[in-house]
Amino acid sequence: MAIQRTFSIIKPDATERNLTGKINAVFEDAGLRIVAQKRIHMTKDQAGKFYEVHKERPFYDELTTFMSRSPVVVQVLEGEDAVAKHREVMGATNPAEAAEGTVRKLFAGSIGENSVHGSDSEENAAIEIAYFFAGYEIVG
């Protein structure tokens, strides 16, 4: 397997509960390495542009409002098959269906407030990373 980079967001519901370190420990214990990280407070417009792919979906306004209500932690994770590994460690979107030990099983409160976001492909990871990070900010 190849070393990849993927994009991760620790969402407002998790940062509000001060879970950043606990969530990152799950990622790191799974073999993912944090090579860039920053805490930001997105505007609704920034969240809207980031989630533009969902613009026509009924949950779009609720999602962008949620993502802009409090700070988030955006980060780049690196490791073998990082996209798939990160998605596995995050768990199913619905925490009730997430596997034991996954981030969403451990920390998410609902489908909407599910604590983390992760890229769904290597191509999208590159786009999402570039949205939040300049190349020089990624060290590893």
Residue pairs with C-beta under 8 A, 6 or more apart in sequence:
1 80
1 81
2 80
2 81
3 78
3 79
3 80
3 82
4 78
4 79
4 80
4 81
4 82
4 83
4 122
4 125
5 35
5 76
5 77
5 78
5 82
5 125
5 126
5 129
5 138
6 32
6 76
6 77
6 78
6 82
6 83
6 86
6 118
6 119
6 122
6 125
7 74
7 75
7 76
7 77
7 117
7 118
7 119
7 124
7 125
7 128
7 129
7 132
8 27
8 74
8 75
8 76
8 77
8 86
8 116
8 117
8 118
8 119
9 67
9 72
9 73
9 74
9 75
9 116
9 117
9 118
10 19
10 20
10 23
10 24
10 72
10 73
10 75
10 115
10 116
11 66
11 67
11 72
11 113
11 114
11 115
11 116
11 117
12 66
12 67
12 69
12 70
12 71
12 72
12 113
13 66
13 108
13 109
13 113
13 114
13 115
14 20
14 23
14 107
14 115
14 116
15 39
15 70
15 71
15 72
15 73
16 70
17 107
19 107
19 115
20 39
20 73
22 106
22 107
23 103
23 107
23 115
23 116
24 34
24 75
26 89
26 101
26 102
26 103
26 106
27 34
27 77
27 86
27 89
27 103
28 34
30 79
30 85
30 88
30 89
31 79
31 80
31 85
32 77
32 78
32 79
32 82
32 85
32 86
32 89
33 77
33 78
33 79
33 140
34 75
34 76
34 77
34 78
35 76
35 77
35 78
35 138
35 139
35 140
36 75
36 76
36 129
36 133
36 137
36 138
36 139
36 140
37 73
37 74
37 75
37 76
38 73
38 74
38 75
38 132
38 133
38 137
39 71
39 72
39 73
40 71
40 72
40 73
40 74
40 132
41 68
41 70
41 71
41 72
42 50
42 67
42 68
42 72
43 68
44 64
44 65
44 68
46 68
47 63
47 64
47 67
47 68
48 55
48 60
48 64
49 131
50 67
50 128
50 131
51 60
51 63
51 64
51 67
54 60
54 63
59 112
62 112
63 112
66 112
66 113
74 132
74 133
76 129
76 133
76 138
77 86
78 140
79 85
82 125
83 118
83 119
83 120
83 121
83 122
83 125
86 118
86 119
87 118
87 120
88 102
89 102
89 103
90 102
90 103
90 104
90 116
90 118
91 98
91 99
91 102
91 103
91 104
91 105
91 108
92 98
92 99
92 102
92 104
93 104
93 111
93 114
94 104
94 111
94 114
95 104
95 105
95 108
95 109
95 110
95 111
95 114
98 104
98 105
98 108
99 105
103 115
103 116
104 114
104 115
104 116
107 115
108 114
108 115
108 116
109 115
119 125
119 128
129 138
